[in-house]
């Protein structure tokens, strides 16, 4: 749930609602967590509700820090970059949010940049 909330918040970070970002978000959640369509739809709906109720992302970040390994965190960071870049560009608001998330997840700057470069070099 916490990862889905972060992905949704990133999708909403810029002023544009690019369908490519929602599609990428869905693809990533489906593939990474092995979700069927109904499960995916329910997760995204519930994550939207949770995000709407949240005052900040800190509870979600705390849950992720408690559960994820460093490798899992790097994988999540790459997933976040993939959503941000799904429309072919990375908005400054998206990059700012990604930097904050990386800091809160204790992801080293070099891993943050490596994830970004892998995503940008692979294309939208």
GIMO-V507365 format. One line per field, one symbol per residue. ss: DSSP state (2 for helix, 1 for strand, 0 for the rest). phi: phi as a letter, one per 40 degrees, with the letter a starting at -180 (. if undefined). Layout:
ss: ???
phi: ???
//
This chain:
ss: 0222222222200000002222222222222220002222222222222222200002222222222002222222222222220000000222222222222200002222222222222200
phi: .cccccccccdcccccbcdcccccdcdcccccbgccdcccdccccccccccccccacccccdccccbccdcccccccccccccccccgabcdcccccccccdcccfccdccdcdcccdccccgc
//
